[in-house]
Amino acid sequence: MIALSDVTKRYPGGHEALKNATLNVAPGEMVFLMGHSGAGKSTLLKLMAGIERPTRGAVVVNGQNVGTLRARALPYLRRNLGLVFQDHKLLFDRSVFDNVMLPLDILGYDRRDAARRARAALDKVGLLKHEKALPITLSGGEQQRLCIARAVVHRPAILLADEPTGNLDPAYAAEIGELFRAFNQVGATVVIATHDMNLADNLAPRLIMVASGRIGADTPAVAP
Amino acid sequence: MRSWISQQGRALRGTIWKLLRAPFATLFNVVVLGIALALPAVLYVGLVNLQKAAQAASPEPQLTIFLALEASRADVQQIEARLTAHKAIAKTRHVPREQALEDMKRASGMATVAEALGQNPLPDAFVVDPRDVSPAALERLRAELAALPKVAHVQLDTEWAQRLDAVLKLGRLALLLLATLLAFALVAITFNTIRLQILTQRDEIEVATLIGATPAFIRRPFLYYGALLGLFGGLAAAGLVWLARHVLNGALADLSYLYGARWQLDYLTRVDTVSLLIFAAALGWMGAGLSVARHLAEARPR
């Protein structure tokens, strides 16, 4: 589903965020990229989402080589992805409901069908009763859940999450972990970059260590 | 196809909502565009009315031939014969100098002047209807008749109409220049407005791009915004022209009453109004398109 082969990413200015990274993620897998901040986890996710292009090597997502993808094909690659951002990237000038509607609008869903799906996604993350609220009135955990609802509302094949439990207390973090597990159980490939060991212990996914831009130990998932 | 139409509809609805959400900013923009468009529109209406008045005032062009005072009766008859036989002349009417004097006496206020004159100062005259009324043919005929013996002066009574025509031509040129300048202004205004829009919607553009929006999807609302702004500006301009005409017609009614006539200014025709609106909307769209092409890349991640 996702394959990086011998990928190096050097940012302008010479900083090498990734060095000769090779990584394969099978369809339906749940993978945690573990490591300190600055280790290269976010760069890995950005390469997978086509936000950055590799300096060397190939990044293949869903059968498409992201590095050589034409700019006009990029939106269609991203429609197969659900992105969860550490800073949420919610739109604060529109309601919770309209935030979740955005991906469906972009995909051109029929309005009524879209509204039904948006409500289902909000229900799943427990925010349906806040659908008319503005995101600014939500707590940090609720904002993160809203971001997840927006990422999964169009049922993407791949979910990429960057520090989804970044600054949440453990109870919220566990809740959010359950959401990822549920989404993974219905067949989605889930890649999460985090340094939250509790989350990893709860979900027992495949763990890939990332340190100073290099891929380290790769521990397979613990069968439940 | 259906989804394409529904996406257009959604972008349009979203844009209208965006315009209504900032009513004052929208209103000021529309007024500025309206004034910019109203200036050439008013000039256009003025020209059209002037042209119409000119046409109404000059029916068929005629030539008036004044003979020299010393022309004898025989000379007059000879010239009349030549004129009647002339191929380029449809009708000839002789105004004998005695009759001209009678006419002058009948004209109000001139009787005493005519009485005071010892002898008749007026020459024999012919009024001629030419067959070909094109300016070149008229000019040729005038020159030819002026060369006849005993002819003192040939007056082409379309001369003032020709002068007016030249003035109108100048007016149309000025209109074209003004319209071009203000079209640039309109494009510049929408360009800047859309630039601000793009800046304030950076987040939305970024998120939409990350979620998989095509550039067309992101561009669309801005283009609609520009076009709608242009359209409303056009409507405002049409309204301003209507208002100006309304006010002037009131004053003109008073004035024309004093002259015992009834003058009315025409408004923009329906075709003119629709063209104005389409033109304004197209310019708004163009300004938005230029702005989007210029500024979107800055606001968008890759």
Interface residues (C-beta under 8 A of the other chain):
Chain A: A49 G50 I51 E52 R53 A71 R72 L74 P75 Y76 L77 R78 R79 L81 L83 K89 L91 F92 D93 L102 P103 D105 I106 L107 G108 D110 R111 R150
Chain B: S3 W4 S6 Q7 R10 D203 E204 E206 V207 A208 T209 L210 I211 G212 A213 T214 P215 F217 P301 R302
